[in-house]
Amino acid sequence: MQVTSSSLNVSGTSTDWRGVALSNFSLSPFVLDDILLASIEGFIQGIKFPETDPRRAIAFCSSGWDAKSLASQADRRAVYWAGISITYGSAEHHQLIGRAICARIEQSIGLQKVLISTEGLTLIHETGSEPESSTTSLPATVFCKIMTDLREKLLLMHRQG
């Protein structure tokens, strides 16, 4: 999709600071199920490793390219969370990532305001490495739907006061 003034690229490579702030790469600590995580990217990469694997803890403390670089070491058959093995790329896997994204933004008033400020814009996700890999953890369409749905929820709450 071509970037226009009616869209916002939510990516670490975005030319709009809001897109960078909302991206999975940003250092933006949050808590999911009582686990402290440094970034969404660290979460996405960390869950690819079994809960006893030390690379999982490294990923959970990482952001940006430091976290992304761990992906090459991961076995992409499953992800692991709360003692459960989840099929990689499944709807359940995407829902888990969606829960993490929502937790991150819901725990930050600043990020909530940034996302609300994108009202009226189409959210896109272009990283500069298109076409998208067939083995991506979170397809752009799924990511943009999560972000758009969360924005609508926040806008509704904001309007209700």
Secondary structure, DSSP 8 states (H G I E B T S, - for coil): ----TTEEE-STT-SSHHHHHHSTTS---EEETTEEES-HHHHHHHTTS-TT-HHHHHHHT--HHHHHGGGGGS-TTEEEETTEEEETTSHHHHHHHHHHHHHHHHT-HHHHHHHHTTTTSEEE---SS-S--TT-SS-HHHHHHHHHHHHHHHHHHHHH-
